[in-house]
Amino acid sequence: MSISGTAVALPGIGADTHAGAAPLQWVVNAFNVAFACFTLVWGSVADVVGRVRAFAAGAAVYAVASLASALASGVLLLDAARALAGIGGAAIFSCGAAILSTVYEGPARAKAFALFGTVAGVGIAVGPSLSGVLLQTVSWRWVFALHAVALAVVLLAVPVIARAVPPTPRTGAKIDVPGSAVFVVAMVLLTTAIVQGSQWGWGSAGVLGLFAGAVVALAVFGSVEKRRQHPLLDLGLLRNRRFLALCLVPVAGSFGFVTMLTYLPTYLTEVTGRGTGAAGLIMVLLTAPMLVFPLLAAKLVARGVSALTIIYVSLAALVVGDVALTVFGPDVSVAVVALPMIVTGAGMALAAGLVDGQALALVDPAKAGMAAGFLNTLRLGSEAVAVALYGSVLTTLTASRSYDSAFHLVLWGLAAICLVLGLVVFALMGGRGAAESGADLQKGLD
């Protein structure tokens, strides 16, 4: 809801604060950039100071930032508060996944992560509608006030969580301050370049300078990490082919699903002529699978279906769904596009939560926070890349053809990207030996 719900509130915020387009868009961008930059940092910190402690700190930061957002007197203060909320949100996401991985084992872990994915799906499906209701009945400020209330409830539950989480200390480990600082700088430069690319121009001096700075900072980060006794990111983690493969699954979801979640409503209003309310109802076909399929995937795993098989099915569904969405046209009926939208949503939903549990099962429990942070950095970073790239390509194509034609070309491109990522995942998992890898993953659940 922090992302999708806030986007719905932008017109109301703009009217109230008289903000320009750029600072108004950074109400969303500031949260996304901060979230992506600090996810790995919080995950690694959680392994050192304790996951519950880091989770509670992040929830407190998020709650304070949400309250500050609700009370902000101007858009710049709101942007700053949203950036602070992104920092807190990164802790909740990384530390929450690490806590689930620590507390649950076997089939219970699959169910826990399935519920994790379902709750995220609830936010995706309900967030925009709930924000719309709040905008119509009270004010945009209540969108953020509701966040603060929800997080206050979470903080009250922290003692209960603490009793359930066994201690997993990394003896003698220290927070990697130099590595964290360099990594955050690199991610700020990279994500800002991606976010601003479509506005400034991908070939502009500003964007190219940001990308160059990010490359330099990442090179420095790699050099620093090799010298650290307790690094922010254990580079050996990246040599685990199966872990890396599973981390790429959410990247496919970013291109195949998140882009549609972001831009399909515009197509529905601009090309098919539907109103925003009708477009919102149609979008339920895309988001509803997020409420059902994560738990369905967990039940299938509990009954003996290989988790890896389900993940492969999810990747195939993203490819097939994006290709099938090319049936969209100016006069197409909802009945025709319903199945393609459901299939695309299922492609995202089947792996939601499941892939997190499978990836963390392959990692030393003492480094679960670091692993969760890396996984979610790829997830959030790829969402920013996918959405920005989609917007840039669509803008370029619409200069020489109709919006409808451009939309269809981009869909084929998204399907191709998902197919390539699926093949890379298959290769990293061992190709023909993937069945054996799937059996190994299944053992982690039994």
C-alpha positions as CSV (number, residue, x, y, z in Angstrom):
1,M,0.0,0.0,0.0
2,S,2.9,2.4,0.6
3,I,3.7,2.3,-3.1
4,S,0.5,1.7,-5.0
5,G,-1.7,3.5,-2.5
6,T,0.6,6.6,-2.4
7,A,0.5,6.8,-6.2
8,V,-3.3,7.1,-6.0
9,A,-2.9,10.0,-3.5
10,L,-0.6,12.1,-5.7
11,P,-3.3,14.2,-7.3
12,G,-4.8,15.1,-3.9
13,I,-1.3,15.9,-2.5
14,G,-0.5,18.1,-5.5
15,A,-3.7,20.1,-5.2
16,D,-3.2,20.6,-1.4
17,T,0.5,21.5,-1.5
18,H,0.6,23.2,-4.9
19,A,3.6,21.0,-5.7
20,G,5.2,20.8,-9.1
21,A,5.4,17.6,-11.1
22,A,9.0,16.7,-10.1
23,P,8.8,17.1,-6.3
24,L,5.3,15.5,-6.4
25,Q,6.6,12.3,-8.2
26,W,9.4,12.1,-5.6
27,V,6.7,11.4,-2.9
28,V,6.7,7.9,-4.5
29,N,10.3,7.9,-5.8
30,A,11.9,8.8,-2.4
31,F,10.3,5.8,-0.7
32,N,11.3,3.5,-3.5
33,V,14.9,4.7,-3.7
34,A,15.4,4.6,0.0
35,F,13.8,1.1,0.3
36,A,16.1,-0.3,-2.4
37,C,19.2,1.3,-1.0
38,F,18.8,0.1,2.6
39,T,17.3,-3.4,2.2
40,L,20.7,-5.2,2.1
41,V,22.1,-2.9,4.9
42,W,19.3,-3.8,7.2
43,G,19.5,-7.5,6.4
44,S,23.2,-7.5,7.3
45,V,22.7,-5.4,10.4
46,A,20.0,-7.8,11.6
47,D,22.4,-10.7,11.5
48,V,24.7,-8.7,13.8
49,V,22.4,-7.0,16.3
50,G,19.5,-9.4,16.2
51,R,16.6,-9.7,13.8
52,V,13.8,-8.8,16.2
53,R,15.8,-5.7,17.4
54,A,16.4,-4.6,13.8
55,F,12.8,-5.3,12.8
56,A,11.5,-3.2,15.8
57,A,13.9,-0.4,14.9
58,G,12.7,-0.3,11.3
59,A,9.0,-0.4,12.3
60,A,9.6,2.5,14.7
61,V,11.3,4.5,12.0
62,Y,8.5,3.7,9.6
63,A,5.8,4.7,12.1
64,V,7.5,8.0,12.9
65,A,8.0,8.7,9.2
66,S,4.4,7.9,8.4
67,L,3.2,10.3,11.1
68,A,5.6,13.0,9.8
69,S,4.2,12.3,6.3
70,A,0.6,12.8,7.6
71,L,1.5,16.1,9.2
72,A,3.9,17.5,6.5
73,S,3.2,21.1,5.7
74,G,4.9,21.0,2.3
75,V,5.9,18.6,-0.4
76,L,9.6,18.8,0.3
77,L,9.0,17.8,3.9
78,L,6.8,15.0,2.7
79,D,9.5,13.8,0.3
80,A,12.0,13.7,3.2
81,A,9.5,11.8,5.4
82,R,8.8,9.3,2.6
83,A,12.5,8.7,2.2
84,L,12.7,8.0,6.0
85,A,9.7,5.7,5.6
86,G,11.5,3.8,2.9
87,I,14.5,3.2,5.2
88,G,12.2,1.8,7.8
89,G,10.3,-0.3,5.3
90,A,13.5,-1.9,4.1
91,A,14.1,-3.1,7.7
92,I,10.6,-4.6,7.9
93,F,10.9,-6.5,4.6
94,S,14.4,-7.8,5.1
95,C,14.2,-8.6,8.8
96,G,10.7,-10.0,8.5
97,A,11.8,-12.5,5.9
98,A,14.9,-13.5,8.0
99,I,12.7,-13.9,11.1
100,L,10.3,-16.3,9.2
101,S,13.3,-18.3,7.9
102,T,14.6,-18.6,11.5
103,V,11.4,-19.5,13.3
104,Y,9.9,-22.0,10.8
105,E,11.2,-25.1,9.2
106,G,9.8,-27.7,6.8
107,P,6.2,-27.4,5.6
108,A,5.5,-24.7,8.2
109,R,8.2,-22.5,6.6
110,A,6.4,-22.9,3.2
111,K,3.1,-21.9,4.7
112,A,4.6,-18.9,6.6
113,F,6.2,-17.6,3.4
114,A,3.0,-18.2,1.5
115,L,1.2,-16.1,4.0
116,F,4.0,-13.5,3.7
117,G,3.3,-13.4,-0.1
118,T,-0.4,-13.3,0.4
119,V,-0.2,-10.3,2.8
120,A,1.9,-8.5,0.2
121,G,-0.8,-9.4,-2.3
122,V,-3.4,-7.8,-0.1
123,G,-1.5,-4.6,-0.1
124,I,-1.2,-4.7,-3.9
125,A,-4.9,-5.5,-4.5
126,V,-6.5,-3.4,-1.8
127,G,-4.0,-0.5,-1.4
128,P,-5.2,1.7,-4.3
129,S,-8.9,1.1,-3.5
130,L,-8.4,1.9,0.2
131,S,-6.4,5.0,-0.6
132,G,-9.1,6.1,-3.0
133,V,-11.8,5.7,-0.3
134,L,-9.7,7.8,2.1
135,L,-9.1,10.5,-0.5
136,Q,-12.9,10.7,-1.2
137,T,-14.0,10.6,2.4
138,V,-11.3,12.4,4.4
139,S,-7.9,13.5,3.2
140,W,-4.7,12.2,1.6
141,R,-3.1,12.6,5.0
142,W,-5.1,9.7,6.3
143,V,-3.3,7.4,3.8
144,F,-0.1,7.9,5.8
145,A,-1.8,8.1,9.2
146,L,-3.2,4.7,8.6
147,H,0.3,3.4,8.0
148,A,1.3,4.9,11.4
149,V,-1.6,3.2,13.2
150,A,-0.8,-0.2,11.6
151,L,2.8,0.1,12.6
152,A,1.9,1.0,16.1
153,V,0.1,-2.3,16.3
154,V,3.1,-4.1,14.9
155,L,5.3,-2.5,17.6
156,L,2.9,-3.8,20.3
157,A,3.4,-7.3,18.9
158,V,7.2,-7.2,19.0
159,P,7.5,-8.8,22.5
160,V,5.5,-11.7,21.2
161,I,7.7,-12.0,18.1
162,A,10.8,-11.9,20.3
163,R,9.7,-14.8,22.4
164,A,9.3,-16.9,19.3
165,V,12.7,-16.1,17.7
166,P,15.7,-18.1,18.8
167,P,19.0,-16.1,19.1
168,T,21.2,-16.4,16.0
169,P,24.3,-14.3,16.8
170,R,27.3,-14.0,14.6
171,T,30.0,-14.3,17.2
172,G,32.3,-11.3,17.1
173,A,30.6,-9.8,14.0
174,K,30.6,-6.1,13.6
175,I,28.5,-3.8,11.4
176,D,30.3,-3.1,8.2
177,V,30.0,0.7,8.2
178,P,32.4,1.4,5.3
179,G,30.8,-1.2,3.1
180,S,27.3,0.0,4.0
181,A,28.2,3.6,3.3
182,V,29.7,2.8,-0.1
183,F,26.8,0.5,-1.0
184,V,24.2,3.1,-0.2
185,V,26.0,5.7,-2.3
186,A,26.1,3.2,-5.2
187,M,22.4,2.4,-4.9
188,V,21.4,6.0,-4.6
189,L,23.3,6.9,-7.7
190,L,22.0,3.9,-9.6
191,T,18.3,4.1,-8.6
192,T,18.2,7.9,-9.1
193,A,19.6,7.4,-12.6
194,I,16.9,4.8,-13.4
195,V,14.1,6.9,-11.9
196,Q,15.2,10.1,-13.7
197,G,16.2,8.5,-16.9
198,S,12.8,8.9,-18.6
199,Q,12.6,12.5,-17.5
200,W,16.1,13.8,-18.2
201,G,16.8,11.5,-21.1
202,W,18.8,8.3,-20.9
203,G,21.6,9.9,-22.9
204,S,21.7,13.1,-20.9
205,A,24.9,14.1,-19.1
206,G,23.1,13.9,-15.7
207,V,21.9,10.3,-16.2
208,L,25.2,9.1,-17.7
209,G,27.1,10.8,-14.9
210,L,24.9,9.0,-12.3
211,F,25.4,5.6,-14.0
212,A,29.2,6.2,-14.2
213,G,29.3,7.2,-10.5
214,A,27.3,4.0,-9.6
215,V,29.7,1.8,-11.5
216,V,32.7,3.4,-9.7
217,A,31.0,3.1,-6.3
218,L,30.1,-0.6,-6.9
219,A,33.7,-1.3,-7.9
220,V,34.9,0.4,-4.7
221,F,32.3,-1.6,-2.8
222,G,33.6,-4.9,-4.2
223,S,37.1,-3.9,-3.2
224,V,36.1,-2.9,0.3
225,E,34.1,-6.1,0.9
226,K,37.1,-8.4,0.0
227,R,39.0,-6.8,2.8
228,R,36.4,-6.9,5.5
229,Q,36.3,-9.7,8.0
230,H,32.6,-9.3,8.4
231,P,31.3,-7.8,5.1
232,L,28.0,-6.3,4.4
233,L,27.6,-8.8,1.6
234,D,29.5,-12.1,1.6
235,L,30.6,-12.3,-2.1
236,G,30.7,-16.0,-1.7
237,L,26.9,-15.9,-1.5
238,L,26.9,-15.0,-5.2
239,R,28.8,-18.1,-6.1
240,N,25.9,-20.2,-4.9
241,R,24.2,-20.8,-8.3
242,R,20.9,-22.0,-6.9
243,F,20.6,-19.1,-4.5
244,L,21.4,-16.7,-7.3
245,A,18.9,-18.4,-9.6
246,L,16.1,-18.1,-7.1
247,C,17.0,-14.4,-6.6
248,L,16.3,-13.8,-10.3
249,V,12.7,-15.1,-10.1
250,P,11.4,-11.9,-8.6
251,V,13.2,-10.0,-11.3
252,A,11.1,-11.8,-13.9
253,G,8.0,-10.8,-11.9
254,S,9.1,-7.2,-12.0
255,F,9.1,-7.2,-15.8
256,G,6.2,-9.5,-16.4
257,F,3.8,-8.3,-13.7
258,V,4.8,-5.1,-12.0
259,T,5.0,-3.2,-15.3
260,M,1.4,-4.2,-16.1
261,L,0.3,-3.3,-12.6
262,T,1.8,0.2,-13.1
263,Y,0.9,0.9,-16.7
264,L,-2.1,-1.2,-17.7
265,P,-4.6,1.2,-16.0
266,T,-3.3,4.0,-18.3
267,Y,-3.9,1.7,-21.4
268,L,-7.5,1.0,-20.2
269,T,-8.3,4.6,-19.9
270,E,-6.4,6.0,-22.9
271,V,-7.1,3.3,-25.5
272,T,-10.2,1.5,-24.4
273,G,-11.9,4.7,-23.2
274,R,-12.9,3.3,-19.8
275,G,-13.2,5.5,-16.7
276,T,-10.8,5.2,-13.8
277,G,-13.4,3.3,-11.7
278,A,-14.0,0.7,-14.5
279,A,-10.3,0.4,-15.1
280,G,-9.7,-0.2,-11.4
281,L,-12.3,-3.0,-11.3
282,I,-10.7,-4.7,-14.4
283,M,-7.3,-4.5,-12.7
284,V,-8.7,-6.8,-10.0
285,L,-8.4,-9.7,-12.5
286,L,-4.6,-9.0,-12.4
287,T,-4.2,-8.6,-8.7
288,A,-6.8,-11.1,-7.3
289,P,-4.4,-14.1,-7.9
290,M,-2.1,-12.6,-5.3
291,L,-4.7,-13.3,-2.7
292,V,-5.1,-17.0,-3.6
293,F,-2.1,-18.5,-5.4
294,P,0.7,-18.1,-2.7
295,L,-1.3,-20.2,-0.3
296,L,-2.2,-22.6,-3.1
297,A,1.5,-23.0,-3.9
298,A,2.3,-23.8,-0.2
299,K,-0.5,-26.5,-0.2
300,L,0.9,-28.1,-3.3
301,V,4.4,-28.2,-1.8
302,A,3.0,-29.8,1.3
303,R,1.4,-32.5,-0.8
304,G,4.6,-33.4,-2.5
305,V,4.8,-31.1,-5.5
306,S,8.3,-29.9,-6.1
307,A,8.7,-26.2,-5.1
308,L,11.0,-25.8,-8.1
309,T,8.3,-27.1,-10.4
310,I,5.9,-24.5,-9.1
311,I,8.5,-21.8,-9.6
312,Y,9.1,-22.9,-13.2
313,V,5.3,-22.8,-13.8
314,S,5.2,-19.3,-12.4
315,L,7.9,-18.2,-14.8
316,A,6.1,-19.8,-17.7
317,A,2.9,-18.1,-16.7
318,L,4.5,-14.7,-16.9
319,V,5.7,-15.4,-20.4
320,V,2.4,-16.8,-21.6
321,G,0.4,-14.2,-19.8
322,D,2.3,-11.3,-21.3
323,V,2.0,-12.7,-24.8
324,A,-1.7,-13.4,-24.3
325,L,-2.2,-9.8,-23.1
326,T,-1.6,-8.8,-26.7
327,V,-5.3,-9.6,-27.3
328,F,-6.0,-6.2,-25.7
329,G,-7.5,-3.7,-28.2
330,P,-9.7,-0.6,-28.2
331,D,-12.9,-2.6,-28.4
332,V,-11.9,-5.8,-26.6
333,S,-14.4,-7.2,-24.0
334,V,-13.4,-8.0,-20.5
335,A,-14.3,-11.7,-21.1
336,V,-11.5,-11.9,-23.7
337,V,-8.8,-10.4,-21.5
338,A,-9.8,-12.0,-18.2
339,L,-7.9,-15.2,-18.6
340,P,-4.6,-13.5,-19.8
341,M,-4.8,-11.2,-16.8
342,I,-5.4,-14.0,-14.4
343,V,-2.5,-16.0,-15.9
344,T,-0.1,-13.1,-15.6
345,G,-1.2,-12.5,-12.0
346,A,-0.7,-16.2,-11.2
347,G,2.8,-16.0,-12.6
348,M,3.7,-13.4,-10.0
349,A,1.6,-15.0,-7.2
350,L,2.8,-18.6,-7.4
351,A,6.4,-17.6,-6.6
352,A,5.5,-14.9,-4.1
353,G,6.8,-15.9,-0.7
354,L,7.7,-19.4,-1.9
355,V,10.9,-18.3,-3.7
356,D,11.9,-16.3,-0.5
357,G,11.6,-19.4,1.6
358,Q,13.5,-21.6,-0.9
359,A,16.3,-19.1,-1.3
360,L,16.9,-18.6,2.4
361,A,16.8,-22.3,3.0
362,L,20.0,-22.6,0.9
363,V,21.9,-20.1,3.2
364,D,23.6,-20.4,6.5
365,P,20.9,-19.4,9.1
366,A,23.4,-16.9,10.6
367,K,23.4,-15.1,7.3
368,A,19.7,-15.2,6.6
369,G,19.3,-11.5,7.1
370,M,22.1,-10.7,4.6
371,A,20.5,-13.2,2.1
372,A,17.1,-11.7,2.5
373,G,18.5,-8.2,2.1
374,F,20.2,-9.2,-1.2
375,L,17.1,-11.0,-2.5
376,N,14.9,-8.0,-1.8
377,T,17.5,-5.5,-3.2
378,L,17.2,-7.3,-6.5
379,R,13.4,-7.4,-6.2
380,L,13.0,-3.7,-5.5
381,G,15.8,-2.6,-7.8
382,S,14.5,-4.6,-10.7
383,E,11.0,-3.1,-10.2
384,A,12.5,0.4,-10.5
385,V,14.4,-0.7,-13.7
386,A,11.4,-2.5,-15.2
387,V,9.0,0.4,-14.6
388,A,11.4,3.1,-15.8
389,L,12.5,1.0,-18.9
390,Y,8.9,0.3,-19.8
391,G,8.0,4.0,-19.6
392,S,11.0,5.1,-21.6
393,V,10.5,2.6,-24.4
394,L,6.7,3.3,-24.6
395,T,7.4,7.0,-24.8
396,T,9.9,6.4,-27.6
397,L,7.5,4.1,-29.6
398,T,4.5,6.3,-29.3
399,A,6.4,9.1,-31.1
400,S,6.0,7.1,-34.3
401,R,3.0,4.8,-33.8
402,S,-0.3,4.6,-31.9
403,Y,-0.4,3.9,-28.1
404,D,-2.1,0.6,-28.8
405,S,0.6,-0.6,-31.2
406,A,3.4,0.5,-28.9
407,F,1.7,-1.3,-26.0
408,H,1.7,-4.5,-28.0
409,L,5.3,-4.2,-29.0
410,V,6.4,-3.6,-25.4
411,L,4.4,-6.7,-24.3
412,W,6.4,-8.9,-26.7
413,G,9.5,-7.4,-25.3
414,L,8.5,-8.1,-21.7
415,A,7.6,-11.7,-22.6
416,A,11.1,-12.1,-24.2
417,I,12.8,-10.7,-21.1
418,C,10.8,-13.1,-18.8
419,L,11.7,-16.0,-21.2
420,V,15.4,-15.2,-21.0
421,L,15.3,-14.9,-17.3
422,G,13.5,-18.2,-17.0
423,L,16.1,-19.9,-19.1
424,V,18.9,-18.4,-17.0
425,V,17.2,-19.6,-13.8
426,F,16.9,-23.1,-15.4
427,A,20.6,-23.1,-16.4
428,L,21.7,-21.9,-12.9
429,M,19.6,-24.6,-11.2
430,G,21.5,-27.2,-13.2
431,G,19.6,-27.6,-16.5
432,R,18.9,-31.3,-16.8
433,G,19.8,-31.7,-13.2
434,A,17.1,-29.4,-12.1
435,A,15.0,-32.3,-11.1
436,E,17.7,-33.2,-8.6
437,S,17.9,-29.6,-7.5
438,G,14.2,-29.6,-7.0
439,A,14.4,-32.7,-4.8
440,D,17.2,-31.0,-2.7
441,L,15.0,-28.0,-2.3
442,Q,12.1,-30.2,-1.3
443,K,14.2,-31.8,1.4
444,G,14.6,-28.4,2.9
445,L,10.9,-28.3,3.5
446,D,10.5,-31.8,4.9
